[in-house]
Amino acid sequence: MFFAERLTPSRLLGLILSFLGVFFVITNGDLQLISQMRFNKGDIIMLVAVCCFAVYSLLSRRFMKQYNLSPLMVTAYTFLICVIISFPFFLWEKPSAYLASTSASGWLSILYMSVFASVLGYLIQMVAIQRIGAPRTAIFVNLVPIFTIIQSVTILGESVTLFKLIGAAIVISGVYLTTRPKAKSKYASSSKSSSKSIA
């Protein structure tokens, strides 16, 4: 709708498969969890957050093109604005009451979240949005549960069930169908080259 990209049947199938695969990974194939789900205020807040992030992703690419901004510059401005907005809430929580008792592992966790999960994560995403666009970048978010499974096995030693493996395979298939190059362009280029050779 914003980038005039056509939603082809293969892309639509890829989207459906991606969400279906994520559902299998999260629920471990237990369909009874659907009846146990409850919609609360937190879900509404998350829905608003997702909508805001979608608008942010779409506007980021437009501003990068319009003002010739680099992904690093957009990420820097984003976190600068976030720090300014969040600082009053930081003071409201009275950090002096708990910062002195924070352990070294706690500070390392904060450092990891700040550098890798936040700054580098958003920077890499901005580079992807600049090169392949926001719609194709967003579909890769469905791979998060798969990397969560890999890290839970390698770091926490958790086991992998058959339904999680099936869900991971479905997610990867859906992401591939959604992000693969258009077959029409390949056919058009091959037909042009064949027509030139005939001429």
NULUMGU-888545 format. One line per 2 residues: for each residue x, y, z of N, C-alpha, C, CB. Coordinates in steps of 0.001 Angstrom, whole numbers, plus 500000, padded with zeros to 6 digits. Each point is the difference from the previous one (the first is absolute). Glycine has a CB too. Layout:
<sites>
X:Y:Z:X:Y:Z:X:Y:Z:X:Y:Z | ...
</sites>
This chain:
<sites>
500823:498792:500000:499177:501208:500000:500859:501261:500000:498209:498743:501209 | 502921:501220:499515:500858:501173:500073:501100:499974:498943:499514:500131:502436
500931:498655:497165:501102:499893:499053:499548:499458:498658:501538:499662:501905 | 497161:500260:497902:499408:499545:498737:500517:498623:499598:499775:502382:499289
500467:496765:501702:500436:498642:499731:498784:499096:499866:502156:500396:501246 | 497862:498791:497728:498864:499118:499742:500065:498778:500911:499905:500789:497608
498959:498897:503017:499907:498824:500854:499636:498803:499133:499317:501405:502006 | 501707:497895:497522:499801:498851:499129:499502:498810:500813:501803:500834:498447
497613:498171:500891:499541:498805:500730:501110:499300:500773:498269:499720:498262 | 502948:500248:501175:501101:499346:500716:500383:500778:501254:500839:499074:497831
499120:502266:502090:500310:500797:501183:498923:499857:501056:501248:501606:498570 | 497495:498339:500992:498914:499811:500953:500117:498640:500678:498521:501494:498624
501821:497484:500603:500210:498675:500570:501179:500008:500970:499055:498963:497919 | 501986:501772:501726:501156:500101:500883:499665:500662:501327:501436:500104:497991
497737:500946:501970:499577:500663:501235:499197:499054:500888:499972:502193:498790 | 499097:497082:500587:499169:499073:500766:500865:498891:500617:498034:500497:498480
502904:498974:500748:500866:498946:500514:500887:500509:501129:499971:498922:497751 | 500520:502310:502123:500865:500555:501038:499262:500116:501323:501270:501249:498255
497523:499318:501711:499219:500146:501231:499585:498634:500556:499169:502233:499187 | 500512:496827:499911:499629:498667:500443:501182:499299:500679:498315:499870:498137
502863:500303:501281:501184:499402:500593:500333:500593:501358:500838:499567:497719 | 499026:501752:502415:500230:500650:501296:499014:499482:501036:500866:502051:498836
497890:497729:500739:498982:499468:500917:500398:498605:500489:498215:501344:498817 | 502293:497810:500284:500416:498657:500388:501172:500051:500972:499203:499129:497792
501734:501803:501972:501165:500098:500878:499595:500471:501392:501448:500482:498011 | 497677:500525:502053:499618:500572:501288:499124:499046:500797:500150:502274:498999
498866:497107:500335:499043:499140:500704:500459:498552:500105:498208:501496:499200 | 502878:498164:500109:500504:498621:499975:498945:499030:499459:501491:500538:501952
497665:499958:497146:498996:499168:499364:498784:499709:500850:501824:499027:498747 | 498048:501632:502394:498858:499782:500890:498874:500952:499600:501528:499258:501898
497475:500234:497385:498910:500834:499517:499063:500452:501117:500156:498804:497836 | 499896:500541:503307:499152:500398:501115:500396:501346:500589:499647:497604:500483
501575:502837:499245:500435:501298:500509:499201:501149:499392:502279:499049:500331 | 497124:500726:498488:499196:501052:499369:498788:500321:500867:500760:499251:497714
498596:499722:502828:498823:500232:500842:500356:500620:501342:498906:498081:498884 | 502358:501785:501528:500423:500539:501281:500522:501423:499904:500529:497701:500688
499609:502804:498104:500518:501352:499831:498985:501032:500453:501401:499214:498095 | 499082:501822:502574:499156:501085:500475:500577:501326:499511:499308:498653:502039
499820:502205:497451:500419:501305:499482:499896:501020:501128:499234:499415:497639 | 501903:501218:502736:500017:500942:501107:500603:501326:499568:500173:498099:501611
500032:502794:499340:500531:501329:499692:501425:499930:499455:498541:500950:501790 | 502232:498089:498707:501367:499857:499498:500045:499657:498521:500684:499282:502264
498364:499909:497296:499936:499659:498576:499667:501225:499152:499293:497673:500610 | 499835:503179:499908:499654:501233:499281:501221:500914:499895:497614:499825:500816
503138:500270:500282:501211:500823:499988:501005:499460:498985:499631:500591:502421 | 500535:498083:497524:500919:499402:499039:499529:500210:498577:500634:498312:501699
498050:501648:498084:499460:500244:498657:500289:501429:499559:498192:498302:500408 | 501644:502650:500492:500326:501394:499696:501499:500145:499742:498060:500785:501416
502757:498513:499365:501448:500066:499814:500414:499462:498636:500296:499761:502466 | 499079:499141:497105:500312:499428:498684:499618:500963:498887:499657:497696:500919
499181:502947:499216:499571:500978:498998:500963:501186:499943:497613:499305:500364 | 502822:501165:500793:500961:501109:500039:501326:499602:499364:498905:500857:502082
501530:497913:498178:501265:499549:499417:499892:499844:498490:500541:498834:502138 | 498296:500751:497375:499803:499894:498551:500081:501372:499337:498563:497970:500351
500808:503029:500279:500076:501369:499470:501437:500506:500041:497640:500443:500761 | 503060:499243:500319:501412:500399:500125:500852:499388:498888:499704:500191:502486
500073:498539:497216:500777:499344:498946:499719:500607:498633:499978:497899:501340 | 498750:502395:498382:499638:500573:498703:500551:501418:499840:497927:498591:499993
501954:502213:501055:500479:501382:499919:501521:500072:499966:497953:500736:501212 | 502713:498305:499399:501471:500027:500032:500577:499941:498595:499968:498893:502243
499504:500195:496941:500527:499902:498639:499689:501250:499188:499741:497521:500111 | 499072:503049:500095:499636:501213:499278:500918:501155:500376:497629:499215:499905
502661:500934:501385:500864:501092:500444:501447:499774:499583:498467:500384:501930 | 501971:498351:498035:501359:499729:499538:500181:500408:498550:500155:498118:501620
498796:501660:497562:500067:500398:498597:499843:501505:499835:499088:497771:499361 | 499971:502800:501385:499674:501413:499822:501129:500920:500471:497592:499412:500277
503020:500261:500854:501029:500865:500582:501399:499421:499882:498292:500837:501564 | 501853:498077:497678:501306:499372:499761:500689:499645:501325:500215:501294:497841
499055:498032:503029:500519:499598:501302:500501:498567:499938:498422:501581:501151 | 502621:498142:499588:500522:498653:500096:499259:499230:501090:502251:500795:499192
497763:497868:500762:499373:499225:501074:500580:500305:501371:499559:498226:498347 | 501748:502058:501707:500616:500347:501279:499442:501307:500548:502073:498796:499300
497705:502183:499828:499458:501282:500432:498558:499850:500499:501504:501164:498353 | 497699:498053:500935:498614:499784:500418:499960:499286:501351:499269:499895:497584
501594:499106:502596:500047:499289:501284:500432:500928:501122:500521:497874:498797 | 500458:502988:500937:500469:500939:501033:498896:500967:500407:502327:499821:499091
496966:500745:499923:498894:500915:500316:498883:499276:500751:500559:501356:497960 | 499176:497404:501661:498937:499233:500655:500285:499810:501482:499547:498831:497843
501674:500747:502465:500330:499750:501403:500174:501295:500784:501092:497871:499316 | 499310:503190:500017:500080:501291:500685:498613:500464:500442:502036:500594:498643
496995:499291:500463:498619:500372:500343:499452:499078:501084:499639:500868:497664 | 500685:497831:502248:499521:499052:501019:500568:500326:501377:499808:498239:498234
501468:502155:501822:500611:500354:501288:499337:501239:500590:502178:499000:499245 | 497551:501992:499920:499370:501232:500486:498590:499720:500531:501355:501335:498342
497895:497851:500932:498631:499697:500422:499987:499117:501245:499243:500199:497620 | 501683:498845:502468:499994:499032:501101:500643:500540:501274:500072:498202:498302
500715:502854:501604:500740:500487:501175:499088:500407:501153:501777:500770:498456 | 497106:499940:501312:499112:500313:501134:499440:498761:500683:499414:502103:498848
500266:496857:500391:499503:498762:500595:501111:499292:500783:498325:499774:498125 | 502905:500359:501399:501145:499446:500720:500152:500656:501371:501135:499525:497810
498735:501785:502241:500075:500703:501284:498806:499677:500888:501276:501829:498886 | 497570:497951:500509:498790:499705:500765:500109:498671:500755:498684:501298:498316
502106:497770:501160:500187:498708:500659:501019:500047:501132:499406:498925:497859 | 501207:502247:502396:500981:500185:501080:501139:498987:499897:498175:500891:501473
502684:499254:497530:501058:498995:499782:501033:499941:501129:499678:500346:497567 | 500425:500713:503227:500981:499976:501091:499688:498919:501027:500366:502437:499661
498401:497072:500340:499614:498997:500991:500511:498602:499652:497983:501368:500486 | 502351:498383:498241:500403:498651:499624:501282:499938:499169:497614:499414:500074
502863:501715:499379:501206:499944:499171:501234:499605:500807:499002:501740:498523 | 501061:498699:502725:501176:499692:500827:500104:498519:500320:499852:502277:500972
499029:497026:499073:500006:498574:500343:499984:499090:498773:498828:500590:502103 | 501292:499984:496714:500001:499186:498779:501296:499221:499888:498504:501660:498865
501398:497059:500840:501181:499141:499901:500734:500213:498682:498868:498320:501459 | 502324:501095:498455:500798:500114:498775:499315:499295:498834:502090:500119:501383
497295:498733:498883:499285:499300:498933:498802:500807:499517:500742:497815:500963 | 498650:502931:499960:498890:500863:499603:500453:501114:499075:498880:499477:502149
502261:501145:498165:500537:501050:499130:500416:499435:498647:500778:501255:502021 | 499784:497522:497979:500364:499370:498727:498771:499701:499162:502015:499014:501083
496910:500586:499571:498753:499749:499277:499456:501280:499383:499501:498103:501549 | 500568:502987:499209:499552:501298:499479:500874:500435:498836:499148:500636:502272
502165:499139:497855:500922:500365:498922:499719:499195:498745:501731:500597:501695 | 498001:498105:498471:499685:499155:498846:498706:500452:499328:501181:498077:501098
497786:502194:499712:498728:500448:499449:500135:501341:499282:498827:498765:501822 | 502034:502102:498701:500155:501332:499414:500760:499951:498679:499960:500972:502297
501135:498272:497672:500885:500010:498828:499496:499052:498917:501932:500564:501489 | 497868:498175:498876:499703:498989:498988:498507:499931:499654:501967:498711:500826
497191:501104:500200:498575:499824:499736:499320:501280:499543:499995:498203:501685 | 500549:502953:498681:499342:501268:499656:500700:500715:498857:499249:500197:502356
501954:500334:497903:500663:500853:499013:500359:499223:498740:500897:501402:501859 | 499839:497497:498293:500408:499234:498820:498803:499368:499301:502199:499549:501093
496826:499984:499688:498810:499410:499391:499238:500993:499142:499849:498459:501927 | 499931:502742:498601:499286:501023:499237:500838:500502:498822:498784:500670:502090
502527:499408:498098:500862:500457:498904:499959:499024:498833:501486:501151:501654 | 498622:497558:498626:499943:498993:498947:498637:500027:499320:501653:498572:501249
497304:501644:499533:498665:500074:499411:499860:501211:499087:499083:498840:502008 | 501498:502287:498373:499946:501190:499155:500739:499773:498683:499856:501431:502056
501270:497860:498012:500731:499671:498767:499138:499118:499094:502204:500167:501238 | 497102:498870:499364:499128:499120:499211:498826:500769:499401:500653:498081:501467
498744:502828:499316:498891:500806:499483:500460:500869:498841:498945:500007:502269 | 502249:500538:497823:500522:500842:498922:500235:499197:498725:501064:501475:501713
499343:497281:498413:500386:499218:498823:498854:499189:499403:502269:499884:500956 | 496907:499501:499884:498946:499136:499467:498607:500490:500340:501566:498113:500174
498301:502952:500607:498692:500552:500320:499430:499458:501295:499617:500269:497589 | 499423:500474:502954:499391:499629:501278:499161:498725:499933:499983:502401:500559
499207:497377:498380:499171:498780:499982:500815:498712:500018:498301:501292:498762 | 502766:498647:500432:500815:498784:499962:500826:499849:501264:500090:500160:497516
500323:500964:503081:500755:499925:501248:499136:499485:501131:501434:501876:499230 | 497310:498577:500809:499116:499633:501113:499717:498504:500047:498974:502256:499851
501017:497079:498997:499660:498581:499993:501064:499169:500701:498750:500339:497871 | 502492:500169:502189:501070:499261:500662:499839:499974:501512:501498:500626:498132
497614:500206:502409:499725:499958:501435:499445:498633:500405:499565:502481:499987 | 499795:496834:499064:499460:498671:500296:501087:498972:500294:498070:500549:498550
503187:499784:501133:501105:499088:500296:500465:500096:501451:500699:500189:497624 | 498790:500782:503125:500413:500167:501404:499736:498745:500825:499533:502441:499802
499277:496924:500106:499796:498764:500783:500983:498886:499656:497614:500606:500132 | 502825:499341:498606:500946:498947:499616:501351:500227:500664:498814:499722:497804
501667:501530:502170:501265:500289:500674:499864:499850:501513:500613:501565:498140 | 498183:498663:502386:499763:499770:501424:500137:498519:500337:498471:501991:500067
501015:497152:499045:500140:498557:500209:501470:499590:499983:497751:499631:498941 | 502990:500894:500074:501426:499642:499882:500769:500430:501239:499853:500217:497507
499898:500996:502969:500718:500490:501174:499551:499283:501274:500244:502224:498876 | 498474:497404:501203:499543:499272:501187:500635:498620:500087:497844:501251:499904
502431:498155:498927:500650:498682:499992:501479:500117:500315:498331:499197:498331 | 502348:501758:501032:501450:500122:500170:500395:500637:501328:500183:500172:497541
499013:500761:502965:500372:500721:501227:499338:499392:501237:500277:502087:498644 | 498408:497653:501262:499257:499518:501167:499869:498487:500045:498765:502126:499975
501583:497210:498927:499924:498541:499986:498588:499455:499934:502081:500003:501270 | 496983:500768:498199:498618:499536:499891:499849:499034:498828:499190:502160:501006
499773:497031:499056:499746:499017:498952:499119:500593:498905:500223:498151:501684 | 499864:501246:497136:499211:500439:498848:498976:498928:499675:501932:501362:499090
496822:499051:500795:498930:499061:499675:499804:499920:498483:498879:500496:502210 | 500370:498497:497380:499733:499809:498573:499160:501156:499451:500120:497498:500310
498903:502981:500467:499151:501090:499535:500804:501289:499802:498054:498950:501190 | 502953:501273:499642:500833:501190:499829:500842:499905:498733:500064:500290:502484
500429:498526:497215:500756:499813:498759:499097:500189:498788:501552:498417:501177 | 497224:501050:498895:499053:500189:498900:499657:501475:499838:499063:497704:500400
500687:502975:500714:499704:501428:499945:501154:500805:499431:498501:499706:501945 | 502733:499941:498436:501172:500700:499466:500117:499815:498494:501158:499690:502192
498590:499092:497335:500047:499740:498558:498918:500780:499261:500927:497722:500462 | 497880:502374:500129:498919:500756:499372:500344:501488:499948:498334:498296:500812
502250:502229:500266:500382:501416:500031:501032:500305:498925:499519:500078:502459 | 501507:499087:497448:501057:500224:499000:499416:499938:498592:501719:499016:501563
497377:500047:498185:499364:499910:498684:499174:501242:499701:499944:497513:500215 | 499322:502967:500795:499195:501203:499798:500844:501236:499748:498273:498997:501446
502826:501141:499290:500891:501147:499786:500620:499947:498610:500486:500089:502461 | 499868:498714:497089:500587:499865:498663:498995:500373:498921:501506:498196:500853
497272:501320:499264:498982:500311:498992:499682:501486:499959:499046:497727:500316 | 501003:502921:500836:499655:501421:500061:501109:500895:499484:498553:499493:501929
502694:500120:498281:501125:500889:499683:500766:499606:498752:500177:500436:502398 | 499476:498466:496960:500765:499572:498827:499771:500974:498841:499832:497585:500741
501142:502525:498337:499831:500894:498843:498829:499573:499138:502446:500462:500019 | 496971:500509:499310:498851:499712:499153:500420:499150:498807:498920:502153:500718
500298:496821:499025:500315:499118:498863:499727:500688:498685:499468:498016:501394 | 499622:502985:498613:499640:500680:498762:501187:500763:499427:497643:500187:500809
503145:500452:500095:501137:500775:499523:501052:499097:499383:499554:501714:501753 | 500621:497072:498858:500964:499069:499424:499530:499520:498629:500688:499284:502310
498017:500455:497547:499462:499536:498727:500106:501096:498952:498435:498454:501205 | 501332:502793:499215:500070:501106:499054:501426:500196:499489:498065:501091:501162
502914:498811:499746:501374:500182:499575:500445:498869:499087:500472:501226:502117 | 499077:497529:498175:500385:498883:499155:499346:500083:498633:500295:498608:502033
498462:501867:497924:499303:500121:498712:500628:501084:499144:497884:499218:501071 | 502580:501882:499579:500650:501060:499241:501313:499511:499394:498938:501707:501499
501814:497544:499303:501275:499516:499485:499797:498997:498865:501017:500366:502257 | 497929:498805:497859:499748:499035:498931:499522:500689:498730:499451:498279:501719
499764:502782:498415:499519:500715:498819:501146:500724:499303:497753:500275:501085 | 503200:500215:499700:501154:500656:499386:500837:499006:499235:500014:501689:501818
500152:497111:498762:500797:498995:499303:499347:499547:498711:500886:499263:502182 | 497769:500654:497804:499293:499623:498770:500155:501078:498932:498352:498676:501357
501567:502609:499067:500145:501099:499053:501398:500045:499445:498260:501280:501208
</sites>
